[in-house]
Amino acid sequence: MQQLANQLFQKTIRRWVPFWRDVSPQHDLLKKLSLDPNLNAADEKVLLTWMDACLKDNGGEVAARTRAAELGRRFLDLNDEGRVRFLTLMADNYAVDEVRLTKVIESWLAANSSERTHLEADLRSALEPPRMKLLTQFNELPQGIKFLVDMRAELLRLRKEHPKLAPLEADLKRLLSAWFDVGLLQMEEINWRSSAELLEKLIAYEAVHAIQSWNDLKNRLDSDRRCFAFFHPNMPEEPLIFVEVALVKGMAGNVQELLDEAAPLEDISLADTAIFYSISNAQKGLSGISFGNFLIKQVVKKLQQEFPQLTQFATLSPIPGFCRWLDSIESEQELALLDDGLSLRSPEHLQKMAAHYLGEQKQKRNEHYARDPVAHFHLSNGAKIERLNWMADTSDNGLKQSEGMMVNYLYEIPLIESRSQGYSSEGKVALSTAIEKQLAK
């Protein structure tokens, strides 16, 4: 699947280049930018000159767009080493001008209240690094916003090994957070009649339960299933996040049964439950920019309109951090607090431990929030931890991450907002009676 995702990225790149050629005028405003794939020292000087020209708008807006297009083309031609150098040049040479900022701050501090009002614009300008203008110029190009999303994906991949890139990544996240405001997004249903290109991306981007074949995909888009995604107007063929839903009778507790291609179609007129069994973020470059909660709420509203007989909206979710946490418990004292004399790997004990992990274990950086990332996501959205399911995912990944267990999070519509607020402000975790009993054992 990773290979398919890489192939899709390369196909996208090939489509950008003709678009970007179109923004170039018939005559050269500067000589063509030619760079070695490794971006050697001589190239770096040329590149800085080119970036300076973009920032100064020499020749006007059309010339700036032309140079930005050329920068984008050359960035895509670089290898990994060259891209690190390209991004490092942007990070090091086009950060906030600290000398200018210090002077503006000193002037602001020395001014009276009425004078400060006039200095606020200068202060905001001084706080804005010049590289923000370069990034914005990329956005104005055809397919430019996708280019920036993928550039941030590169930065997220590289920043741990190259910490100097972290401020550039933060700047780009700030821009993308504004451009991908949920009010600008469009929810669309994906079905078997959608374009082959979009269906291909669905296969590549599925992050929870890998799509094994076209028949598997067709089964997930059958008449008793629904799939919805958010799109951005400037990325119409690129899903940002998508959710897969099964319309069933009763609470589903086994994902292999839910995805069984040989299983008969559900009679959706008898369905009383919508099971959200996969939620996948499709764009790595939008990591940390949350709109999954808005998608779930819009899907619930859409399903209520189409199927008024639905009375339950729930998930069948993985517990991705459970085994890692279980393996990390080493001290006999901590085990003694949780052990009730059962074998540590017995079904009874594992379910008790899973209930404790989901309902009581907290993040190290925030003691209010659930340690498990999927639990945190659904609790933030106002869900309740409803039920643990033993051997609900017997795939290799399911056994590896959670001993095969999965969990149902229940979205009770009248309580969503109050539960979301209680969790976000005080860390209150809504638990079903069954989960409370497991914790009390």
Secondary structure, 3 states (H helix, E strand, C coil): CHHHHHHHHHHHHHHHHHHHHHCCCCCCCCCCCCCCCCCCHHHHHHHHHHHHHHHHCCCCHHHHHHHHHHHHHHHHHCCHHHHHHHHHHHHHHCCCCHHHHHHHHHHHHHCCHHHHHHHHHHHHHHHCCCHHHHHHHHHCCCCHHHHHHHHHHHHHHHCCCCHHHHHHHHHHHHHHHHHCCHHHCEEEECCCCCCHHHHHHHHHHCCCCCCCCHHHHHHHCCCCEEEEEEEECCECCCCCEEEEEEEECCCCCCHHHHCCCCCCCCCCCCCCEEEEEEEEECCHHHCCCCCHHHHHHHHHHHHHHHCCCCCEEEECECCCCHHHHHHHCCCHHHHHHHCCCCCCCCHHHHHHHHHHHHHHCECCCCCCCECCHHHHHHHHCCCEEEEEECCCCCCHHHHHHHCCCEEEEECCHHHHHHHHHHHHHHCCCCECHHHHHHHHC
